[in-house]
């Protein structure tokens, strides 16, 4: 057994020292500016002050300064699909996506630069690896190449933030993304399950993912504890209310509510059978959920119950945001569209 351990360690060491994979063209070529960007698959939305920022396939980023009535594409340095975008103020934001890409803007989305990709991530993991498990993970990352996506991100402020994704991929920055640290070892995720969503509520941070994965940090992300999950299917995200309540959501219209930081959970009757793909808190404190078929559900009791908006038109959807004029804007397989302002 001792000899086998030495052989495995030697093989991992050799892989850690092996040359990094060549960069795919999608990491080195800028997104193509196209008149058809308006009908491209768009996967995520965010507010940057009053500006709306949408990201999607092939590195496409679009901006709207009139509450989603009109959009214009801006240049980005990559052609990978971008899966999530967040802003901490009207100027500073990040987008993450496939091939381990992290993009940053400091001018409200007008210009973007790459801060991290899967090749650099593998190098960082290799340099930081101490335990046999970390060394093996870093070796596999280098061997596989930059094929693993980041799927979500959360920033506490302009400096401190996290990016998470497939196979327990997790990195942290404390200087706005100038430097990134591998953070997998801070998560009790021995099966390396996918991480799909991250949010903060009060002083706590929450992560959700594959096979009912639920994690909470009470120390600003320094460590995470696995929570007992009421569900074994995948959670695709979570939304938090201003009172600290949490709603996690996922496959087949599944949603659960917690008012005690995830110690206990109550099932939420959403009334939909399709996966719930996104959730946000609106300006008045209402929580909104969006299904992949375009169903909109609203809660005025901080997530305990939801009512489905009647007569919603089917529309394949991935994300939503509330514009400055209170209109809801949706992103999905057919591009971007405005909804009528929500009124109770």
FIZAVO-914214 format. One record per residue (C-alpha): residue number from 1; x, y, z. Coordinates in nm, 2 decimals, decimal comma. Layout:
BEGIN
@nr: NUM x: X y: Y z: Z
...
END
This chain:
BEGIN
@nr: 1 x: 0,00 y: 0,00 z: 0,00
@nr: 2 x: 0,29 y: 0,24 z: 0,08
@nr: 3 x: 0,44 y: 0,17 z: -0,26
@nr: 4 x: 0,11 y: 0,24 z: -0,43
@nr: 5 x: 0,07 y: 0,57 z: -0,25
@nr: 6 x: 0,42 y: 0,67 z: -0,36
@nr: 7 x: 0,34 y: 0,58 z: -0,72
@nr: 8 x: 0,01 y: 0,78 z: -0,71
@nr: 9 x: 0,20 y: 1,08 z: -0,56
@nr: 10 x: 0,47 y: 1,06 z: -0,82
@nr: 11 x: 0,21 y: 1,05 z: -1,10
@nr: 12 x: 0,03 y: 1,35 z: -0,96
@nr: 13 x: 0,36 y: 1,53 z: -0,92
@nr: 14 x: 0,45 y: 1,46 z: -1,29
@nr: 15 x: 0,11 y: 1,59 z: -1,40
@nr: 16 x: 0,15 y: 1,90 z: -1,19
@nr: 17 x: 0,48 y: 1,97 z: -1,36
@nr: 18 x: 0,35 y: 1,90 z: -1,71
@nr: 19 x: 0,31 y: 2,18 z: -1,95
@nr: 20 x: -0,03 y: 2,36 z: -1,93
@nr: 21 x: -0,28 y: 2,29 z: -2,20
@nr: 22 x: -0,28 y: 2,51 z: -2,51
@nr: 23 x: -0,55 y: 2,78 z: -2,49
@nr: 24 x: -0,86 y: 2,71 z: -2,70
@nr: 25 x: -0,93 y: 2,98 z: -2,96
@nr: 26 x: -1,25 y: 3,08 z: -2,76
@nr: 27 x: -1,02 y: 3,20 z: -2,48
@nr: 28 x: -0,80 y: 3,41 z: -2,71
@nr: 29 x: -1,04 y: 3,55 z: -2,97
@nr: 30 x: -1,27 y: 3,84 z: -2,90
@nr: 31 x: -1,65 y: 3,80 z: -2,93
@nr: 32 x: -1,78 y: 3,87 z: -3,28
@nr: 33 x: -1,98 y: 4,19 z: -3,30
@nr: 34 x: -2,30 y: 4,09 z: -3,48
@nr: 35 x: -2,63 y: 4,25 z: -3,58
@nr: 36 x: -2,79 y: 3,93 z: -3,47
@nr: 37 x: -2,68 y: 3,96 z: -3,11
@nr: 38 x: -3,03 y: 4,07 z: -3,02
@nr: 39 x: -3,16 y: 3,72 z: -3,09
@nr: 40 x: -2,87 y: 3,53 z: -2,94
@nr: 41 x: -2,91 y: 3,30 z: -2,64
@nr: 42 x: -2,88 y: 3,52 z: -2,33
@nr: 43 x: -2,82 y: 3,35 z: -1,99
@nr: 44 x: -2,79 y: 3,62 z: -1,72
@nr: 45 x: -2,88 y: 3,98 z: -1,63
@nr: 46 x: -2,77 y: 4,24 z: -1,38
@nr: 47 x: -2,82 y: 4,60 z: -1,30
@nr: 48 x: -2,53 y: 4,85 z: -1,31
@nr: 49 x: -2,69 y: 5,16 z: -1,16
@nr: 50 x: -2,98 y: 5,22 z: -1,40
@nr: 51 x: -2,80 y: 5,03 z: -1,69
@nr: 52 x: -2,90 y: 4,67 z: -1,77
@nr: 53 x: -2,62 y: 4,43 z: -1,86
@nr: 54 x: -2,70 y: 4,09 z: -2,03
@nr: 55 x: -2,45 y: 3,81 z: -2,10
@nr: 56 x: -2,48 y: 3,50 z: -2,30
@nr: 57 x: -2,35 y: 3,26 z: -2,56
@nr: 58 x: -2,02 y: 3,32 z: -2,75
@nr: 59 x: -1,90 y: 3,59 z: -2,52
@nr: 60 x: -2,19 y: 3,82 z: -2,61
@nr: 61 x: -2,25 y: 4,11 z: -2,37
@nr: 62 x: -2,53 y: 4,36 z: -2,43
@nr: 63 x: -2,62 y: 4,69 z: -2,26
@nr: 64 x: -2,94 y: 4,88 z: -2,23
@nr: 65 x: -2,97 y: 5,24 z: -2,10
@nr: 66 x: -3,35 y: 5,26 z: -2,15
@nr: 67 x: -3,48 y: 4,99 z: -1,92
@nr: 68 x: -3,45 y: 4,71 z: -2,18
@nr: 69 x: -3,63 y: 4,87 z: -2,47
@nr: 70 x: -3,31 y: 4,89 z: -2,68
@nr: 71 x: -2,98 y: 4,69 z: -2,66
@nr: 72 x: -2,63 y: 4,73 z: -2,80
@nr: 73 x: -2,35 y: 4,48 z: -2,80
@nr: 74 x: -2,01 y: 4,57 z: -2,66
@nr: 75 x: -1,67 y: 4,40 z: -2,71
@nr: 76 x: -1,54 y: 4,13 z: -2,49
@nr: 77 x: -1,21 y: 3,94 z: -2,51
@nr: 78 x: -1,35 y: 3,59 z: -2,53
@nr: 79 x: -1,60 y: 3,38 z: -2,73
@nr: 80 x: -1,71 y: 3,15 z: -2,45
@nr: 81 x: -2,06 y: 3,13 z: -2,31
@nr: 82 x: -2,11 y: 3,36 z: -2,01
@nr: 83 x: -2,33 y: 3,21 z: -1,75
@nr: 84 x: -2,36 y: 3,47 z: -1,47
@nr: 85 x: -2,30 y: 3,84 z: -1,41
@nr: 86 x: -2,30 y: 4,06 z: -1,10
@nr: 87 x: -2,23 y: 4,42 z: -1,02
@nr: 88 x: -2,15 y: 4,57 z: -0,68
@nr: 89 x: -2,22 y: 4,93 z: -0,79
@nr: 90 x: -2,29 y: 5,11 z: -1,11
@nr: 91 x: -1,93 y: 5,07 z: -1,24
@nr: 92 x: -1,77 y: 4,75 z: -1,10
@nr: 93 x: -1,89 y: 4,41 z: -1,21
@nr: 94 x: -1,79 y: 4,06 z: -1,31
@nr: 95 x: -1,91 y: 3,79 z: -1,55
@nr: 96 x: -1,82 y: 3,42 z: -1,54
@nr: 97 x: -1,86 y: 3,13 z: -1,78
@nr: 98 x: -1,73 y: 2,84 z: -1,97
@nr: 99 x: -1,36 y: 2,74 z: -1,99
@nr: 100 x: -1,31 y: 2,89 z: -1,64
@nr: 101 x: -1,35 y: 3,25 z: -1,76
@nr: 102 x: -1,38 y: 3,55 z: -1,53
@nr: 103 x: -1,43 y: 3,89 z: -1,69
@nr: 104 x: -1,42 y: 4,23 z: -1,51
@nr: 105 x: -1,55 y: 4,57 z: -1,59
@nr: 106 x: -1,49 y: 4,90 z: -1,41
@nr: 107 x: -1,69 y: 5,12 z: -1,63
@nr: 108 x: -2,04 y: 4,98 z: -1,61
@nr: 109 x: -2,00 y: 4,71 z: -1,87
@nr: 110 x: -1,86 y: 4,93 z: -2,15
@nr: 111 x: -1,53 y: 4,75 z: -2,16
@nr: 112 x: -1,42 y: 4,41 z: -2,02
@nr: 113 x: -1,09 y: 4,23 z: -1,95
@nr: 114 x: -1,02 y: 3,87 z: -1,86
@nr: 115 x: -0,90 y: 3,82 z: -1,50
@nr: 116 x: -0,90 y: 3,44 z: -1,50
@nr: 117 x: -0,95 y: 3,13 z: -1,72
@nr: 118 x: -0,93 y: 2,76 z: -1,68
@nr: 119 x: -0,57 y: 2,73 z: -1,77
@nr: 120 x: -0,46 y: 2,99 z: -1,51
@nr: 121 x: -0,70 y: 2,83 z: -1,26
@nr: 122 x: -0,53 y: 2,50 z: -1,30
@nr: 123 x: -0,19 y: 2,67 z: -1,25
@nr: 124 x: -0,32 y: 2,83 z: -0,93
@nr: 125 x: -0,45 y: 2,50 z: -0,80
@nr: 126 x: -0,12 y: 2,33 z: -0,87
@nr: 127 x: 0,08 y: 2,60 z: -0,68
@nr: 128 x: -0,16 y: 2,60 z: -0,39
@nr: 129 x: -0,20 y: 2,22 z: -0,36
@nr: 130 x: -0,08 y: 2,08 z: -0,03
@nr: 131 x: -0,29 y: 1,77 z: 0,05
@nr: 132 x: -0,29 y: 1,46 z: -0,17
@nr: 133 x: -0,65 y: 1,54 z: -0,26
@nr: 134 x: -0,57 y: 1,89 z: -0,36
@nr: 135 x: -0,27 y: 1,77 z: -0,57
@nr: 136 x: -0,49 y: 1,51 z: -0,74
@nr: 137 x: -0,75 y: 1,77 z: -0,82
@nr: 138 x: -0,50 y: 2,01 z: -0,96
@nr: 139 x: -0,34 y: 1,73 z: -1,17
@nr: 140 x: -0,68 y: 1,64 z: -1,32
@nr: 141 x: -0,75 y: 2,00 z: -1,39
@nr: 142 x: -0,43 y: 2,04 z: -1,59
@nr: 143 x: -0,48 y: 1,71 z: -1,76
@nr: 144 x: -0,84 y: 1,78 z: -1,86
@nr: 145 x: -0,76 y: 2,13 z: -1,99
@nr: 146 x: -0,98 y: 2,44 z: -1,94
@nr: 147 x: -1,31 y: 2,25 z: -1,99
@nr: 148 x: -1,49 y: 2,33 z: -1,66
@nr: 149 x: -1,73 y: 2,63 z: -1,63
@nr: 150 x: -1,78 y: 2,88 z: -1,36
@nr: 151 x: -2,16 y: 2,90 z: -1,31
@nr: 152 x: -2,22 y: 3,17 z: -1,06
@nr: 153 x: -2,04 y: 3,44 z: -0,85
@nr: 154 x: -2,10 y: 3,65 z: -0,54
@nr: 155 x: -1,92 y: 3,96 z: -0,43
@nr: 156 x: -1,94 y: 4,11 z: -0,08
@nr: 157 x: -1,79 y: 4,44 z: -0,20
@nr: 158 x: -1,55 y: 4,57 z: -0,47
@nr: 159 x: -1,27 y: 4,36 z: -0,33
@nr: 160 x: -1,39 y: 4,03 z: -0,18
@nr: 161 x: -1,58 y: 3,78 z: -0,40
@nr: 162 x: -1,62 y: 3,42 z: -0,50
@nr: 163 x: -1,67 y: 3,23 z: -0,83
@nr: 164 x: -1,80 y: 2,88 z: -0,83
@nr: 165 x: -1,89 y: 2,61 z: -1,08
@nr: 166 x: -1,87 y: 2,26 z: -1,20
@nr: 167 x: -1,70 y: 1,98 z: -1,00
@nr: 168 x: -1,66 y: 2,19 z: -0,68
@nr: 169 x: -1,47 y: 2,46 z: -0,87
@nr: 170 x: -1,43 y: 2,76 z: -0,63
@nr: 171 x: -1,20 y: 3,06 z: -0,62
@nr: 172 x: -1,18 y: 3,36 z: -0,39
@nr: 173 x: -1,04 y: 3,71 z: -0,44
@nr: 174 x: -0,98 y: 3,98 z: -0,18
@nr: 175 x: -0,84 y: 4,25 z: -0,43
@nr: 176 x: -1,12 y: 4,28 z: -0,68
@nr: 177 x: -0,99 y: 3,99 z: -0,90
@nr: 178 x: -0,63 y: 4,09 z: -0,94
@nr: 179 x: -0,54 y: 3,77 z: -0,77
@nr: 180 x: -0,75 y: 3,45 z: -0,71
@nr: 181 x: -0,71 y: 3,18 z: -0,46
@nr: 182 x: -0,84 y: 2,82 z: -0,50
@nr: 183 x: -1,11 y: 2,77 z: -0,24
@nr: 184 x: -1,22 y: 2,41 z: -0,29
@nr: 185 x: -1,06 y: 2,29 z: 0,03
@nr: 186 x: -1,29 y: 2,52 z: 0,23
@nr: 187 x: -1,60 y: 2,34 z: 0,11
@nr: 188 x: -1,71 y: 2,00 z: 0,26
@nr: 189 x: -1,79 y: 1,86 z: -0,09
@nr: 190 x: -1,60 y: 1,53 z: -0,11
@nr: 191 x: -1,79 y: 1,41 z: -0,42
@nr: 192 x: -1,70 y: 1,74 z: -0,60
@nr: 193 x: -2,06 y: 1,80 z: -0,69
@nr: 194 x: -2,14 y: 2,10 z: -0,91
@nr: 195 x: -2,20 y: 2,43 z: -0,75
@nr: 196 x: -2,48 y: 2,63 z: -0,92
@nr: 197 x: -2,56 y: 2,93 z: -0,70
@nr: 198 x: -2,42 y: 3,15 z: -0,43
@nr: 199 x: -2,58 y: 3,44 z: -0,23
@nr: 200 x: -2,55 y: 3,63 z: 0,09
@nr: 201 x: -2,81 y: 3,69 z: 0,36
@nr: 202 x: -2,72 y: 3,90 z: 0,66
@nr: 203 x: -2,38 y: 3,79 z: 0,77
@nr: 204 x: -2,41 y: 3,44 z: 0,62
@nr: 205 x: -2,31 y: 3,31 z: 0,27
@nr: 206 x: -2,50 y: 3,02 z: 0,11
@nr: 207 x: -2,41 y: 2,78 z: -0,17
@nr: 208 x: -2,64 y: 2,54 z: -0,36
@nr: 209 x: -2,57 y: 2,27 z: -0,61
@nr: 210 x: -2,60 y: 1,93 z: -0,75
@nr: 211 x: -2,79 y: 1,64 z: -0,57
@nr: 212 x: -2,94 y: 1,87 z: -0,30
@nr: 213 x: -2,61 y: 2,03 z: -0,20
@nr: 214 x: -2,65 y: 2,31 z: 0,06
@nr: 215 x: -2,37 y: 2,49 z: 0,23
@nr: 216 x: -2,35 y: 2,79 z: 0,47
@nr: 217 x: -2,06 y: 3,01 z: 0,59
@nr: 218 x: -2,10 y: 3,21 z: 0,91
@nr: 219 x: -1,74 y: 3,36 z: 0,88
@nr: 220 x: -1,74 y: 3,55 z: 0,56
@nr: 221 x: -1,65 y: 3,25 z: 0,35
@nr: 222 x: -1,35 y: 3,13 z: 0,54
@nr: 223 x: -1,52 y: 2,80 z: 0,60
@nr: 224 x: -1,85 y: 2,64 z: 0,49
@nr: 225 x: -2,07 y: 2,38 z: 0,67
@nr: 226 x: -2,29 y: 2,14 z: 0,49
@nr: 227 x: -2,66 y: 2,19 z: 0,57
@nr: 228 x: -2,92 y: 1,91 z: 0,59
@nr: 229 x: -3,11 y: 1,92 z: 0,27
@nr: 230 x: -3,48 y: 1,85 z: 0,23
@nr: 231 x: -3,44 y: 1,74 z: -0,13
@nr: 232 x: -3,20 y: 1,51 z: -0,32
@nr: 233 x: -3,25 y: 1,67 z: -0,66
@nr: 234 x: -3,03 y: 1,96 z: -0,79
@nr: 235 x: -3,08 y: 2,32 z: -0,68
@nr: 236 x: -3,02 y: 2,57 z: -0,95
@nr: 237 x: -3,01 y: 2,88 z: -0,74
@nr: 238 x: -3,14 y: 3,07 z: -0,44
@nr: 239 x: -3,28 y: 3,41 z: -0,35
@nr: 240 x: -3,26 y: 3,59 z: -0,02
@nr: 241 x: -3,51 y: 3,83 z: 0,14
@nr: 242 x: -3,41 y: 4,14 z: 0,32
@nr: 243 x: -3,51 y: 3,98 z: 0,65
@nr: 244 x: -3,25 y: 3,70 z: 0,60
@nr: 245 x: -3,50 y: 3,44 z: 0,47
@nr: 246 x: -3,39 y: 3,21 z: 0,20
@nr: 247 x: -3,56 y: 3,03 z: -0,09
@nr: 248 x: -3,37 y: 2,76 z: -0,28
@nr: 249 x: -3,51 y: 2,63 z: -0,61
@nr: 250 x: -3,44 y: 2,38 z: -0,87
@nr: 251 x: -3,58 y: 2,09 z: -1,07
@nr: 252 x: -3,95 y: 2,03 z: -1,15
@nr: 253 x: -4,07 y: 2,35 z: -0,98
@nr: 254 x: -3,91 y: 2,25 z: -0,65
@nr: 255 x: -3,86 y: 2,52 z: -0,39
@nr: 256 x: -3,80 y: 2,53 z: -0,02
@nr: 257 x: -3,81 y: 2,82 z: 0,23
@nr: 258 x: -3,60 y: 2,88 z: 0,55
@nr: 259 x: -3,64 y: 3,15 z: 0,81
@nr: 260 x: -3,36 y: 3,02 z: 1,04
@nr: 261 x: -3,05 y: 3,02 z: 0,82
@nr: 262 x: -3,11 y: 2,68 z: 0,67
@nr: 263 x: -3,15 y: 2,49 z: 1,00
@nr: 264 x: -3,50 y: 2,38 z: 0,89
@nr: 265 x: -3,69 y: 2,40 z: 0,56
@nr: 266 x: -4,05 y: 2,42 z: 0,45
@nr: 267 x: -4,17 y: 2,31 z: 0,10
@nr: 268 x: -4,31 y: 2,58 z: -0,12
@nr: 269 x: -4,59 y: 2,51 z: -0,35
@nr: 270 x: -4,49 y: 2,68 z: -0,67
@nr: 271 x: -4,76 y: 2,53 z: -0,89
@nr: 272 x: -4,52 y: 2,47 z: -1,18
@nr: 273 x: -4,36 y: 2,16 z: -1,30
@nr: 274 x: -4,07 y: 2,30 z: -1,50
@nr: 275 x: -3,73 y: 2,38 z: -1,35
@nr: 276 x: -3,70 y: 2,71 z: -1,17
@nr: 277 x: -3,40 y: 2,89 z: -1,32
@nr: 278 x: -3,38 y: 3,23 z: -1,14
@nr: 279 x: -3,49 y: 3,43 z: -0,85
@nr: 280 x: -3,46 y: 3,80 z: -0,74
@nr: 281 x: -3,58 y: 4,04 z: -0,47
@nr: 282 x: -3,77 y: 4,33 z: -0,62
@nr: 283 x: -3,73 y: 4,69 z: -0,51
@nr: 284 x: -4,04 y: 4,67 z: -0,28
@nr: 285 x: -3,92 y: 4,35 z: -0,11
@nr: 286 x: -4,13 y: 4,11 z: -0,32
@nr: 287 x: -3,95 y: 3,79 z: -0,42
@nr: 288 x: -3,98 y: 3,67 z: -0,78
@nr: 289 x: -3,91 y: 3,33 z: -0,93
@nr: 290 x: -3,88 y: 3,24 z: -1,30
@nr: 291 x: -3,93 y: 2,90 z: -1,45
@nr: 292 x: -3,75 y: 2,78 z: -1,76
@nr: 293 x: -4,08 y: 2,80 z: -1,94
@nr: 294 x: -4,13 y: 3,17 z: -1,86
@nr: 295 x: -4,36 y: 3,13 z: -1,56
@nr: 296 x: -4,33 y: 3,42 z: -1,31
@nr: 297 x: -4,41 y: 3,36 z: -0,94
@nr: 298 x: -4,43 y: 3,63 z: -0,68
@nr: 299 x: -4,42 y: 3,63 z: -0,30
@nr: 300 x: -4,51 y: 3,92 z: -0,07
@nr: 301 x: -4,44 y: 3,72 z: 0,25
@nr: 302 x: -4,06 y: 3,69 z: 0,21
@nr: 303 x: -4,08 y: 3,36 z: 0,03
@nr: 304 x: -4,32 y: 3,15 z: 0,24
@nr: 305 x: -4,58 y: 3,14 z: -0,04
@nr: 306 x: -4,58 y: 3,23 z: -0,41
@nr: 307 x: -4,85 y: 3,32 z: -0,66
@nr: 308 x: -4,82 y: 3,25 z: -1,03
@nr: 309 x: -4,87 y: 3,55 z: -1,26
@nr: 310 x: -5,18 y: 3,47 z: -1,47
@nr: 311 x: -5,17 y: 3,46 z: -1,85
@nr: 312 x: -4,79 y: 3,45 z: -1,87
@nr: 313 x: -4,68 y: 3,37 z: -2,23
@nr: 314 x: -4,46 y: 3,07 z: -2,26
@nr: 315 x: -4,10 y: 3,18 z: -2,33
@nr: 316 x: -3,78 y: 2,98 z: -2,27
@nr: 317 x: -3,62 y: 3,17 z: -1,99
@nr: 318 x: -3,29 y: 3,17 z: -1,80
@nr: 319 x: -3,27 y: 3,49 z: -1,59
@nr: 320 x: -3,46 y: 3,80 z: -1,49
@nr: 321 x: -3,38 y: 4,15 z: -1,35
@nr: 322 x: -3,59 y: 4,45 z: -1,25
@nr: 323 x: -3,52 y: 4,76 z: -1,45
@nr: 324 x: -3,52 y: 5,11 z: -1,30
@nr: 325 x: -3,87 y: 5,17 z: -1,42
@nr: 326 x: -3,99 y: 4,86 z: -1,22
@nr: 327 x: -4,03 y: 4,65 z: -1,54
@nr: 328 x: -3,91 y: 4,30 z: -1,54
@nr: 329 x: -3,66 y: 4,20 z: -1,81
@nr: 330 x: -3,61 y: 3,83 z: -1,90
@nr: 331 x: -3,32 y: 3,66 z: -2,07
@nr: 332 x: -3,35 y: 3,33 z: -2,25
@nr: 333 x: -3,31 y: 3,12 z: -2,56
@nr: 334 x: -3,47 y: 3,38 z: -2,78
@nr: 335 x: -3,28 y: 3,68 z: -2,65
@nr: 336 x: -3,42 y: 3,95 z: -2,42
@nr: 337 x: -3,77 y: 4,08 z: -2,36
@nr: 338 x: -3,95 y: 4,32 z: -2,13
@nr: 339 x: -4,25 y: 4,22 z: -1,91
@nr: 340 x: -4,52 y: 4,46 z: -1,80
@nr: 341 x: -4,44 y: 4,63 z: -1,46
@nr: 342 x: -4,55 y: 4,40 z: -1,18
@nr: 343 x: -4,82 y: 4,53 z: -0,95
@nr: 344 x: -4,98 y: 4,35 z: -0,66
END
